[in-house]
Amino acid sequence: MRERGLEPDFPPDVLAQVANLGVPAVDAALTDLRQLAWCSIDNDDSRDLDQLSVAEPTSHGARVQVAIADVDGLVPLGTPIDTHAGLNTTSVYTPMRVFPMLPERLSTDLTSLNPDVDRIAVVLAFHVDQDGEVRDGTVERALVRNQARLSYDSVAAWLESGGPPPASIAARSGTADQLRLQDAAAGWLRVRRHRDGALDFQGSEARPVISAGRVVGLRKDEKNRAQALIEDLMIAVNGVSARFLDSRGVPSIRRVVRTPKRWDRLQAIAAEAGERLPDAPDPVALSTLLATRRSADPERYGELSLAVLKLLGRGEYVLTRPGDSDTGHFGLAVREYAHSTAPNRRYPDLITQRLLKAAVSGLAGPYSDAALDALAQHCTRQEDAADKVERQMRKAATALVLSARVGEVFDGVVTGASSKATWVRTFDPPAEGRIVRATAGLDVGQRVRVRLAATDVTRGFLDFVPESSLTAG
């Protein structure tokens, strides 16, 4: 982390500030929404709960409200905690340990939307109809109370089975109906975004399995229905945030994914699969290609999905002023998108929260345009650094597991190809490494058969050599 400009430890002034913190006083002007059937859905082991959601039916769809933890209320701009958070800009998640952006007394307690306690939140609401159209976005500060702490796995298993709800859901009257409505609203949003060109990727990451402090195996990490539910609601809320700030004339930091630079390679991959993409980058055409190939060849869809994801390029944060032409998020097929739903673990979300609170109160924004521009660039750099740390540690864990399998042959797909290096992702287990020789002619999306030649756990290296190769078609 230090080699990449990240600080793993909290300095003394941060710890001193945390030690003096208490529960913030409740402002009488806050809207009291504690009576609503708020619930959180997150990983089983998550303790930093950033958002709650609740929905109510309307004549043409649903009104969805999402409560975001008011981190700014306890982390004022320019304080030691804020300075440290602004340095790292994100929590760093490694297999063995999480390095939180905020001290745990904040992120897992005072600013976490834990069950059965009153919390101050920034609440964003919108109407969504059954055609997936979002309208009437609002933002307010409110008092909320998490009525049910739920996990992705249990909610997904119940939604997908259609059977009776598990005890965690049945324990609270009305929670099951809440989840069904939220799931329906998320589905309407998802269908609309895919019609507009959102790309549906099939995940293929392997999560290290830890037992008694040791890495003992790898488990494929696939997105389930409950994760998709939360993802769709959060995408909609991030759009509400961006449009609200724009309507108030407030500059903001947007999350963008630009048009793919290697559209020609995407065209070639489509042609190898017997499909066609237009000459100009078109998210709707790419989304249609993915849907078509998923139906026609589900066994090979994972490698196609991975190749497209690698060719899309990385996201970045940019300053956007009211009236600017927004680059948008190519992969999500949305134009206005401001990260706002995870202020406990992402600094851009804390920046957006401060902008929203100022706009709601009619106050001047806390940042100048120049400051926002510098912060956008810094957050992009630090996010990239954190991704590299996380990737290296995952690869170190993978190298540890696979060190006993040197010499074995694996099927995979090329995920990166340049003059500097060629990379491959194996299918089973999902593991990424470098092809160290005979790389001429290999390009992203090609299937290859590779032999594991060496591992280096300390550096997280996996070295492969080709056994044979065949095209993605």
The 8 nearest C-alpha neighbors of each residue, nearest first, counted from 0:
[[1, 5, 3, 2, 388, 6, 4, 7],
 [0, 2, 5, 4, 3, 6, 7, 388],
 [1, 3, 0, 4, 5, 6, 384, 388],
 [4, 2, 0, 1, 5, 384, 388, 385],
 [3, 5, 1, 2, 0, 6, 384, 381],
 [6, 4, 0, 1, 87, 3, 7, 86],
 [5, 7, 8, 1, 0, 87, 4, 9],
 [8, 6, 98, 5, 0, 9, 1, 99],
 [9, 7, 6, 10, 98, 5, 99, 83],
 [8, 10, 13, 11, 14, 7, 83, 102],
 [11, 9, 13, 12, 8, 14, 83, 79],
 [12, 10, 14, 13, 15, 9, 16, 79],
 [13, 11, 15, 14, 10, 79, 16, 80],
 [14, 12, 80, 79, 16, 15, 11, 10],
 [15, 13, 17, 11, 16, 12, 18, 10],
 [14, 16, 12, 18, 13, 17, 11, 19],
 [17, 15, 13, 19, 14, 18, 12, 20],
 [16, 18, 14, 20, 19, 15, 13, 104],
 [17, 19, 15, 16, 20, 14, 21, 13],
 [20, 18, 17, 16, 15, 21, 14, 13],
 [19, 21, 17, 18, 16, 22, 73, 23],
 [22, 20, 23, 19, 109, 18, 73, 17],
 [21, 23, 109, 24, 20, 73, 25, 118],
 [24, 22, 21, 25, 73, 72, 119, 20],
 [23, 25, 26, 22, 21, 119, 27, 72],
 [24, 26, 27, 23, 119, 29, 142, 28],
 [25, 27, 28, 29, 24, 23, 119, 142],
 [26, 28, 29, 25, 30, 31, 24, 142],
 [27, 29, 26, 30, 141, 140, 25, 31],
 [30, 28, 141, 27, 26, 140, 31, 142],
 [29, 31, 141, 142, 32, 28, 140, 139],
 [30, 32, 142, 33, 141, 29, 143, 34],
 [33, 31, 143, 34, 142, 35, 30, 141],
 [32, 34, 143, 144, 35, 31, 142, 117],
 [33, 35, 32, 36, 144, 143, 31, 37],
 [34, 36, 33, 37, 32, 53, 143, 144],
 [37, 35, 146, 53, 38, 34, 174, 173],
 [38, 36, 53, 145, 146, 52, 35, 51],
 [39, 37, 147, 51, 145, 146, 52, 148],
 [38, 40, 51, 148, 149, 147, 41, 50],
 [41, 39, 149, 150, 151, 148, 38, 42],
 [40, 42, 150, 151, 45, 39, 43, 149],
 [41, 43, 45, 150, 44, 151, 40, 152],
 [44, 42, 150, 45, 41, 151, 152, 149],
 [43, 45, 42, 46, 41, 150, 47, 151],
 [46, 44, 42, 43, 47, 41, 48, 107],
 [45, 47, 107, 48, 44, 111, 106, 113],
 [48, 46, 107, 106, 111, 45, 49, 343],
 [49, 47, 111, 112, 46, 50, 113, 45],
 [48, 50, 68, 341, 67, 111, 47, 112],
 [49, 51, 67, 66, 48, 68, 39, 65],
 [52, 50, 39, 66, 38, 65, 37, 67],
 [51, 53, 65, 37, 64, 38, 66, 39],
 [52, 54, 37, 64, 63, 36, 65, 177],
 [55, 53, 63, 62, 181, 64, 61, 177],
 [54, 56, 62, 61, 57, 63, 53, 180],
 [57, 55, 61, 60, 62, 54, 58, 180],
 [56, 58, 61, 60, 59, 55, 62, 126],
 [57, 59, 60, 56, 61, 128, 129, 62],
 [60, 58, 128, 57, 129, 61, 56, 127],
 [61, 59, 128, 57, 129, 127, 58, 56],
 [62, 60, 56, 57, 55, 127, 126, 63],
 [61, 63, 126, 55, 54, 125, 56, 127],
 [62, 64, 54, 125, 124, 53, 61, 126],
 [65, 63, 124, 53, 52, 123, 54, 122],
 [66, 64, 52, 123, 122, 51, 124, 67],
 [65, 67, 122, 51, 50, 120, 121, 52],
 [68, 66, 50, 121, 120, 49, 340, 122],
 [67, 69, 120, 49, 70, 110, 50, 112],
 [70, 68, 120, 71, 72, 119, 121, 67],
 [69, 71, 72, 110, 68, 73, 74, 342],
 [70, 72, 74, 73, 69, 75, 353, 349],
 [71, 73, 70, 69, 74, 75, 23, 119],
 [72, 74, 71, 70, 75, 23, 20, 110],
 [73, 75, 71, 72, 81, 70, 80, 76],
 [76, 74, 71, 78, 73, 77, 72, 81],
 [75, 77, 78, 81, 74, 71, 82, 365],
 [78, 76, 81, 82, 75, 79, 80, 74],
 [77, 79, 81, 80, 76, 75, 82, 74],
 [80, 78, 82, 13, 81, 12, 83, 77],
 [81, 79, 13, 83, 82, 78, 84, 74],
 [80, 82, 84, 78, 79, 83, 77, 76],
 [81, 83, 79, 85, 80, 84, 77, 78],
 [82, 84, 86, 80, 85, 81, 79, 87],
 [85, 83, 81, 88, 100, 86, 82, 87],
 [86, 84, 88, 82, 83, 87, 81, 346],
 [85, 87, 83, 84, 88, 82, 5, 6],
 [86, 88, 5, 89, 84, 85, 381, 6],
 [89, 87, 346, 85, 84, 86, 345, 378],
 [90, 88, 345, 100, 344, 87, 346, 91],
 [89, 91, 99, 100, 344, 98, 92, 345],
 [92, 90, 98, 97, 385, 89, 99, 93],
 [91, 93, 97, 389, 98, 90, 96, 94],
 [92, 94, 96, 389, 95, 97, 392, 91],
 [95, 93, 96, 207, 393, 92, 392, 396],
 [94, 96, 93, 97, 212, 209, 213, 92],
 [95, 97, 93, 94, 98, 92, 91, 99],
 [96, 98, 92, 93, 91, 99, 95, 90],
 [97, 99, 91, 90, 7, 92, 96, 100],
 [100, 98, 90, 101, 97, 91, 102, 344],
 [99, 101, 90, 89, 84, 344, 98, 87],
 [102, 100, 99, 106, 103, 84, 105, 343],
 [103, 101, 104, 105, 106, 99, 100, 9],
 [102, 104, 106, 105, 107, 101, 108, 99],
 [105, 103, 108, 102, 107, 106, 109, 17],
 [106, 104, 109, 103, 110, 108, 102, 107],
 [105, 107, 103, 47, 110, 111, 343, 108],
 [108, 106, 47, 46, 111, 103, 105, 104],
 [109, 107, 111, 105, 104, 110, 106, 103],
 [108, 110, 105, 111, 104, 22, 106, 107],
 [111, 109, 105, 106, 70, 108, 68, 112],
 [110, 112, 48, 108, 107, 47, 113, 106],
 [113, 111, 48, 68, 49, 145, 118, 110],
 [112, 114, 111, 145, 116, 48, 115, 108],
 [115, 113, 145, 116, 146, 148, 147, 112],
 [114, 116, 145, 146, 144, 113, 117, 147],
 [117, 115, 114, 144, 113, 118, 145, 112],
 [118, 116, 144, 143, 142, 115, 119, 33],
 [117, 119, 143, 142, 144, 120, 116, 112],
 [120, 118, 142, 141, 69, 143, 68, 117],
 [121, 119, 69, 68, 67, 141, 66, 140],
 [120, 122, 140, 67, 66, 139, 69, 141],
 [123, 121, 66, 139, 65, 138, 140, 120],
 [124, 122, 138, 65, 137, 64, 66, 121],
 [123, 125, 64, 137, 136, 63, 65, 122],
 [126, 124, 136, 135, 63, 62, 134, 133],
 [125, 127, 62, 134, 133, 61, 135, 63],
 [128, 126, 133, 132, 61, 131, 60, 62],
 [129, 127, 60, 130, 59, 131, 132, 61],
 [128, 130, 60, 131, 187, 59, 127, 184],
 [129, 131, 128, 132, 187, 191, 188, 127],
 [132, 130, 188, 187, 191, 129, 128, 127],
 [131, 133, 127, 128, 130, 134, 188, 191],
 [134, 132, 127, 126, 131, 125, 128, 135],
 [135, 133, 126, 136, 125, 132, 127, 239],
 [136, 134, 125, 126, 137, 133, 124, 239],
 [135, 137, 125, 124, 239, 134, 123, 138],
 [138, 136, 124, 123, 135, 125, 139, 243],
 [137, 139, 123, 122, 124, 121, 359, 136],
 [140, 138, 122, 121, 141, 359, 123, 137],
 [139, 141, 121, 29, 120, 122, 30, 138],
 [142, 140, 30, 29, 120, 31, 119, 121],
 [141, 143, 119, 31, 32, 118, 33, 30],
 [144, 142, 33, 32, 118, 117, 119, 141],
 [145, 143, 117, 33, 116, 115, 146, 118],
 [144, 146, 114, 37, 38, 115, 147, 113],
 [145, 147, 37, 38, 114, 115, 36, 144],
 [148, 146, 38, 145, 149, 114, 39, 37],
 [149, 147, 39, 38, 114, 40, 146, 150],
 [150, 148, 40, 39, 147, 41, 151, 167],
 [151, 149, 41, 40, 43, 42, 152, 153],
 [152, 150, 225, 154, 41, 153, 42, 155],
 [151, 153, 155, 150, 154, 156, 225, 223],
 [152, 154, 156, 155, 150, 151, 157, 165],
 [155, 153, 157, 151, 156, 152, 225, 158],
 [156, 154, 225, 158, 224, 152, 157, 153],
 [155, 157, 153, 159, 154, 158, 160, 152],
 [156, 158, 160, 154, 155, 159, 164, 161],
 [159, 157, 155, 161, 160, 156, 154, 224],
 [158, 160, 156, 157, 161, 155, 224, 162],
 [161, 159, 157, 162, 158, 156, 155, 163],
 [162, 160, 158, 159, 157, 163, 164, 156],
 [163, 161, 160, 157, 164, 158, 159, 165],
 [162, 164, 165, 161, 157, 169, 160, 175],
 [165, 163, 169, 168, 157, 162, 166, 175],
 [166, 164, 167, 168, 169, 163, 157, 153],
 [165, 167, 169, 168, 170, 164, 171, 163],
 [168, 166, 165, 170, 169, 149, 147, 171],
 [169, 167, 166, 170, 165, 164, 174, 175],
 [168, 170, 166, 171, 164, 167, 165, 172],
 [171, 169, 168, 167, 166, 172, 174, 165],
 [172, 170, 169, 174, 168, 173, 147, 146],
 [171, 173, 174, 170, 169, 175, 168, 176],
 [172, 174, 176, 175, 177, 171, 36, 169],
 [175, 173, 177, 176, 172, 171, 168, 178],
 [174, 176, 178, 177, 173, 168, 179, 169],
 [175, 177, 179, 173, 174, 178, 180, 181],
 [178, 176, 174, 180, 175, 179, 181, 173],
 [177, 179, 181, 175, 180, 176, 182, 174],
 [180, 178, 182, 176, 177, 181, 183, 175],
 [179, 181, 183, 177, 182, 178, 184, 176],
 [182, 180, 178, 184, 183, 179, 185, 54],
 [181, 183, 179, 185, 180, 184, 228, 178],
 [182, 184, 186, 180, 181, 185, 179, 187],
 [185, 183, 181, 187, 186, 182, 180, 188],
 [186, 184, 188, 182, 228, 231, 183, 187],
 [185, 187, 189, 183, 184, 188, 182, 190],
 [188, 186, 131, 184, 190, 189, 185, 129],
 [187, 189, 131, 185, 191, 186, 190, 192],
 [190, 188, 186, 192, 191, 187, 185, 193],
 [189, 191, 193, 187, 192, 188, 194, 186],
 [190, 192, 131, 194, 188, 189, 193, 195],
 [193, 191, 195, 189, 197, 194, 190, 188],
 [194, 192, 197, 196, 190, 195, 191, 189],
 [193, 195, 191, 192, 196, 190, 283, 197],
 [194, 196, 192, 193, 283, 332, 197, 191],
 [283, 195, 197, 282, 193, 286, 332, 194],
 [198, 196, 193, 331, 332, 192, 330, 286],
 [199, 197, 286, 330, 200, 196, 331, 193],
 [200, 198, 197, 201, 286, 289, 193, 290],
 [201, 199, 304, 202, 198, 305, 308, 301],
 [202, 200, 301, 304, 203, 199, 305, 221],
 [201, 203, 221, 204, 200, 222, 220, 301],
 [202, 204, 429, 201, 220, 219, 205, 221],
 [205, 203, 220, 219, 429, 202, 206, 221],
 [206, 204, 219, 218, 429, 220, 217, 207],
 [205, 207, 218, 217, 220, 219, 208, 204],
 [208, 206, 217, 216, 94, 218, 209, 214],
 [207, 209, 216, 217, 215, 214, 206, 218],
 [210, 208, 214, 213, 215, 212, 207, 211],
 [211, 209, 213, 212, 215, 214, 208, 216],
 [212, 210, 213, 209, 214, 215, 208, 95],
 [211, 213, 210, 209, 214, 95, 215, 208],
 [214, 212, 210, 209, 211, 215, 208, 95],
 [213, 215, 209, 208, 216, 207, 210, 396],
 [216, 214, 208, 209, 213, 210, 400, 217],
 [215, 217, 208, 207, 214, 400, 218, 209],
 [218, 216, 207, 208, 206, 205, 219, 428],
 [219, 217, 206, 205, 220, 207, 208, 216],
 [220, 218, 205, 204, 206, 221, 203, 217],
 [219, 221, 204, 205, 206, 218, 203, 222],
 [222, 220, 202, 219, 223, 203, 201, 204],
 [223, 221, 226, 202, 220, 227, 224, 201],
 [222, 224, 226, 225, 155, 227, 221, 151],
 [223, 225, 227, 155, 226, 228, 222, 159],
 [226, 224, 155, 228, 151, 227, 223, 154],
 [225, 227, 229, 228, 223, 224, 230, 151],
 [226, 228, 230, 224, 225, 229, 231, 223],
 [229, 227, 225, 185, 226, 231, 230, 182],
 [228, 230, 232, 226, 231, 227, 233, 225],
 [229, 231, 227, 233, 228, 232, 226, 234],
 [232, 230, 234, 185, 228, 233, 229, 227],
 [231, 233, 229, 235, 234, 230, 185, 236],
 [232, 234, 236, 230, 235, 231, 229, 237],
 [235, 233, 237, 231, 236, 232, 230, 238],
 [234, 236, 238, 232, 233, 237, 231, 239],
 [237, 235, 239, 233, 238, 234, 240, 232],
 [238, 236, 240, 337, 234, 336, 239, 235],
 [237, 239, 336, 235, 241, 236, 335, 240],
 [238, 240, 236, 242, 237, 241, 136, 243],
 [241, 239, 237, 243, 238, 242, 236, 337],
 [240, 242, 337, 238, 244, 243, 239, 335],
 [241, 243, 245, 239, 244, 240, 246, 238],
 [242, 244, 246, 240, 245, 241, 239, 247],
 [245, 243, 249, 247, 241, 246, 242, 240],
 [244, 246, 242, 248, 321, 247, 243, 249],
 [247, 245, 243, 244, 248, 242, 249, 321],
 [248, 246, 244, 245, 249, 243, 358, 321],
 [247, 249, 245, 246, 321, 244, 250, 320],
 [248, 250, 244, 247, 245, 251, 321, 320],
 [251, 249, 320, 319, 321, 248, 368, 245],
 [252, 250, 319, 318, 253, 249, 320, 351],
 [251, 253, 318, 317, 319, 316, 337, 375],
 [254, 252, 337, 317, 316, 336, 255, 251],
 [253, 255, 316, 337, 336, 315, 338, 317],
 [256, 254, 328, 327, 315, 314, 257, 253],
 [257, 255, 314, 328, 329, 313, 315, 327],
 [256, 258, 329, 255, 259, 328, 326, 327],
 [257, 259, 329, 260, 280, 256, 311, 262],
 [260, 258, 311, 261, 262, 257, 312, 310],
 [259, 261, 262, 258, 311, 310, 312, 263],
 [262, 260, 263, 264, 259, 310, 265, 311],
 [261, 263, 265, 264, 259, 260, 266, 280],
 [264, 262, 266, 261, 265, 267, 278, 260],
 [263, 265, 267, 266, 262, 261, 268, 443],
 [266, 264, 262, 268, 267, 263, 269, 261],
 [265, 267, 263, 269, 264, 276, 268, 270],
 [268, 266, 264, 270, 265, 269, 271, 263],
 [267, 269, 265, 271, 270, 266, 264, 272],
 [268, 270, 274, 266, 272, 267, 271, 275],
 [269, 271, 273, 274, 267, 272, 268, 275],
 [272, 270, 472, 268, 269, 273, 267, 471],
 [271, 273, 472, 269, 270, 274, 268, 471],
 [272, 274, 270, 271, 269, 275, 472, 268],
 [275, 273, 269, 270, 272, 276, 288, 271],
 [276, 274, 269, 270, 266, 277, 273, 288],
 [275, 277, 266, 284, 269, 278, 285, 274],
 [278, 276, 279, 275, 280, 281, 284, 266],
 [277, 279, 280, 276, 263, 266, 262, 281],
 [278, 280, 277, 281, 262, 276, 263, 282],
 [281, 279, 262, 278, 282, 258, 277, 259],
 [280, 282, 284, 283, 279, 285, 277, 196],
 [283, 281, 196, 285, 284, 286, 329, 280],
 [196, 284, 282, 286, 285, 281, 195, 287],
 [283, 285, 287, 281, 286, 282, 288, 276],
 [286, 284, 282, 288, 287, 283, 289, 281],
 [285, 287, 198, 283, 289, 196, 288, 284],
 [288, 286, 284, 290, 285, 289, 291, 283],
 [287, 289, 285, 291, 286, 290, 292, 284],
 [288, 290, 286, 292, 287, 291, 293, 285],
 [291, 289, 287, 293, 288, 292, 286, 294],
 [292, 290, 288, 294, 289, 293, 287, 295],
 [291, 293, 295, 289, 294, 296, 290, 288],
 [294, 292, 297, 290, 300, 291, 296, 295],
 [293, 295, 292, 291, 296, 297, 290, 300],
 [294, 296, 292, 293, 291, 297, 290, 300],
 [295, 297, 292, 298, 293, 299, 294, 300],
 [298, 296, 293, 300, 299, 294, 295, 292],
 [299, 297, 296, 300, 301, 293, 302, 295],
 [300, 298, 297, 301, 296, 302, 303, 293],
 [299, 301, 297, 303, 293, 302, 298, 304],
 [302, 300, 304, 303, 299, 201, 305, 298],
 [301, 303, 305, 304, 300, 299, 306, 412],
 [304, 302, 300, 306, 305, 301, 307, 444],
 [303, 305, 301, 307, 200, 302, 306, 300],
 [304, 306, 302, 308, 303, 307, 301, 309],
 [305, 307, 444, 303, 309, 308, 304, 414],
 [308, 306, 310, 304, 309, 305, 311, 303],
 [307, 309, 305, 311, 306, 310, 304, 200],
 [310, 308, 306, 307, 311, 305, 312, 414],
 [311, 309, 307, 308, 312, 306, 261, 259],
 [312, 310, 259, 308, 309, 307, 313, 258],
 [311, 313, 310, 309, 259, 314, 256, 308],
 [314, 312, 256, 315, 311, 257, 309, 255],
 [313, 315, 256, 255, 254, 312, 316, 257],
 [314, 316, 379, 255, 254, 317, 256, 313],
 [317, 315, 254, 375, 253, 379, 252, 255],
 [318, 316, 375, 253, 252, 319, 315, 254],
 [317, 319, 252, 372, 251, 371, 375, 253],
 [320, 318, 251, 250, 252, 323, 317, 253],
 [319, 321, 250, 323, 322, 251, 318, 249],
 [322, 320, 245, 248, 323, 250, 249, 319],
 [321, 323, 320, 324, 245, 319, 325, 248],
 [324, 322, 320, 321, 325, 319, 326, 318],
 [323, 325, 326, 322, 319, 321, 320, 327],
 [326, 324, 327, 323, 334, 335, 319, 255],
 [327, 325, 255, 324, 257, 334, 328, 256],
 [326, 328, 334, 255, 325, 333, 335, 329],
 [327, 329, 256, 255, 333, 331, 330, 332],
 [330, 328, 332, 256, 331, 257, 258, 327],
 [329, 331, 198, 197, 328, 332, 256, 282],
 [330, 332, 197, 333, 328, 329, 198, 192],
 [333, 331, 197, 329, 196, 330, 328, 195],
 [334, 332, 328, 331, 327, 335, 336, 329],
 [333, 335, 327, 328, 325, 336, 326, 332],
 [336, 334, 238, 241, 327, 333, 242, 337],
 [335, 337, 238, 237, 253, 241, 254, 334],
 [338, 336, 253, 237, 241, 254, 339, 240],
 [339, 337, 348, 237, 340, 347, 254, 336],
 [338, 340, 348, 351, 237, 341, 337, 352],
 [339, 341, 67, 338, 348, 342, 50, 233],
 [342, 340, 49, 343, 344, 348, 345, 339],
 [343, 341, 349, 348, 345, 344, 346, 70],
 [344, 342, 341, 106, 345, 49, 70, 101],
 [343, 345, 90, 89, 342, 100, 341, 346],
 [346, 344, 89, 342, 348, 347, 88, 341],
 [345, 347, 88, 349, 348, 89, 342, 350],
 [348, 346, 350, 349, 345, 351, 338, 378],
 [349, 347, 339, 342, 351, 338, 346, 350],
 [348, 350, 342, 352, 346, 351, 347, 353],
 [349, 351, 347, 353, 348, 352, 346, 354],
 [352, 350, 348, 354, 349, 353, 339, 355],
 [353, 351, 349, 355, 354, 350, 348, 356],
 [354, 352, 356, 350, 351, 355, 357, 349],
 [353, 355, 351, 357, 352, 356, 364, 358],
 [356, 354, 352, 358, 353, 357, 359, 351],
 [355, 357, 359, 353, 358, 354, 352, 360],
 [356, 358, 362, 360, 354, 355, 359, 364],
 [357, 359, 361, 355, 360, 356, 362, 354],
 [360, 358, 356, 357, 361, 355, 139, 138],
 [361, 359, 357, 358, 362, 356, 355, 363],
 [360, 362, 358, 359, 357, 363, 356, 364],
 [363, 361, 357, 360, 358, 364, 359, 356],
 [364, 362, 357, 365, 361, 358, 366, 354],
 [363, 365, 366, 357, 354, 362, 358, 249],
 [364, 366, 363, 354, 367, 353, 357, 76],
 [367, 365, 364, 370, 371, 368, 369, 354],
 [366, 368, 370, 369, 371, 365, 364, 250],
 [367, 369, 371, 370, 372, 366, 250, 318],
 [368, 370, 372, 367, 371, 373, 366, 374],
 [369, 371, 367, 373, 372, 368, 366, 374],
 [372, 370, 374, 368, 373, 369, 375, 318],
 [371, 373, 318, 369, 375, 370, 374, 368],
 [374, 372, 370, 376, 371, 375, 377, 369],
 [373, 375, 377, 371, 376, 372, 378, 370],
 [376, 374, 316, 372, 378, 317, 373, 377],
 [375, 377, 379, 373, 374, 378, 380, 372],
 [376, 378, 374, 380, 379, 375, 381, 373],
 [379, 377, 381, 375, 380, 376, 88, 382],
 [378, 380, 376, 382, 315, 377, 381, 316],
 [381, 379, 377, 383, 378, 382, 384, 376],
 [382, 380, 384, 378, 383, 379, 385, 377],
 [381, 383, 385, 379, 384, 380, 378, 386],
 [382, 384, 386, 380, 381, 385, 379, 387],
 [385, 383, 381, 387, 382, 386, 3, 380],
 [384, 386, 388, 382, 387, 383, 91, 381],
 [387, 385, 383, 389, 384, 388, 390, 382],
 [386, 388, 390, 384, 385, 389, 391, 383],
 [387, 389, 385, 391, 386, 390, 392, 384],
 [390, 388, 386, 392, 93, 387, 391, 92],
 [389, 391, 387, 393, 392, 388, 386, 394],
 [390, 392, 394, 388, 389, 393, 459, 387],
 [391, 393, 395, 389, 394, 390, 93, 388],
 [394, 392, 390, 396, 395, 391, 397, 389],
 [393, 395, 459, 397, 391, 392, 396, 398],
 [459, 394, 396, 456, 392, 398, 393, 397],
 [395, 397, 399, 393, 394, 398, 392, 400],
 [396, 398, 394, 400, 399, 395, 401, 393],
 [399, 397, 395, 401, 456, 396, 400, 454],
 [398, 400, 396, 397, 402, 401, 456, 395],
 [399, 401, 397, 398, 402, 216, 396, 215],
 [402, 400, 398, 404, 403, 399, 397, 405],
 [403, 401, 399, 404, 398, 400, 454, 405],
 [402, 404, 401, 405, 400, 399, 406, 398],
 [405, 403, 401, 402, 407, 406, 451, 400],
 [406, 404, 451, 407, 452, 403, 402, 453],
 [405, 407, 451, 452, 450, 404, 408, 453],
 [406, 408, 450, 405, 404, 451, 409, 452],
 [409, 407, 450, 449, 451, 406, 448, 410],
 [410, 408, 449, 448, 450, 425, 411, 407],
 [411, 409, 448, 425, 447, 426, 449, 408],
 [410, 412, 425, 426, 424, 447, 446, 448],
 [411, 413, 446, 424, 445, 423, 447, 444],
 [412, 414, 423, 443, 444, 445, 422, 415],
 [415, 413, 443, 423, 422, 306, 412, 309],
 [416, 414, 422, 421, 443, 413, 417, 442],
 [415, 417, 421, 442, 420, 443, 422, 441],
 [418, 416, 419, 420, 421, 415, 442, 422],
 [417, 419, 420, 416, 421, 439, 438, 415],
 [420, 418, 417, 421, 416, 415, 422, 433],
 [421, 419, 417, 418, 416, 422, 433, 415],
 [420, 422, 416, 415, 434, 433, 417, 438],
 [423, 421, 433, 415, 414, 432, 413, 434],
 [422, 424, 413, 414, 412, 431, 432, 433],
 [425, 423, 431, 411, 430, 412, 429, 414],
 [424, 426, 411, 429, 430, 410, 427, 409],
 [427, 425, 429, 411, 428, 410, 424, 430],
 [428, 426, 429, 425, 409, 410, 430, 411],
 [427, 429, 426, 430, 425, 205, 217, 219],
 [430, 428, 426, 425, 427, 205, 204, 203],
 [431, 429, 425, 424, 428, 432, 397, 205],
 [432, 430, 424, 423, 425, 429, 422, 461],
 [433, 431, 461, 423, 422, 462, 460, 424],
 [432, 434, 422, 462, 435, 421, 463, 423],
 [435, 433, 463, 464, 421, 422, 436, 462],
 [434, 436, 433, 464, 463, 462, 437, 438],
 [435, 437, 438, 434, 464, 465, 463, 439],
 [438, 436, 439, 465, 435, 464, 434, 440],
 [437, 439, 436, 441, 440, 421, 434, 435],
 [440, 438, 441, 437, 436, 442, 421, 416],
 [441, 439, 438, 442, 437, 416, 445, 468],
 [440, 442, 439, 438, 445, 416, 443, 413],
 [443, 441, 416, 445, 413, 444, 440, 415],
 [444, 442, 413, 414, 415, 445, 306, 416],
 [443, 445, 306, 413, 412, 471, 442, 414],
 [446, 444, 471, 470, 413, 412, 443, 442],
 [447, 445, 412, 469, 471, 470, 411, 468],
 [448, 446, 468, 411, 412, 410, 469, 467],
 [447, 449, 410, 467, 466, 409, 468, 465],
 [450, 448, 465, 466, 464, 409, 408, 463],
 [449, 451, 408, 464, 463, 407, 406, 452],
 [452, 450, 463, 405, 406, 407, 453, 462],
 [451, 453, 463, 462, 405, 406, 450, 464],
 [454, 452, 462, 451, 405, 461, 455, 463],
 [453, 455, 461, 460, 398, 402, 456, 462],
 [456, 454, 460, 457, 459, 458, 398, 461],
 [455, 457, 395, 459, 398, 458, 399, 454],
 [458, 456, 455, 459, 395, 460, 398, 399],
 [457, 459, 456, 460, 455, 395, 391, 394],
 [395, 460, 458, 394, 456, 391, 457, 455],
 [461, 459, 455, 458, 454, 462, 456, 432],
 [460, 462, 432, 454, 453, 398, 433, 463],
 [463, 461, 453, 433, 452, 432, 434, 451],
 [462, 464, 451, 434, 452, 450, 449, 433],
 [463, 465, 450, 449, 434, 436, 435, 452],
 [466, 464, 449, 467, 448, 450, 463, 437],
 [465, 467, 449, 448, 450, 464, 468, 447],
 [468, 466, 448, 465, 447, 449, 469, 446],
 [469, 467, 447, 448, 446, 470, 466, 465],
 [468, 470, 446, 447, 445, 471, 467, 472],
 [471, 469, 445, 472, 446, 468, 271, 444],
 [470, 472, 445, 446, 444, 271, 268, 469],
 [471, 271, 272, 470, 273, 268, 469, 270]]
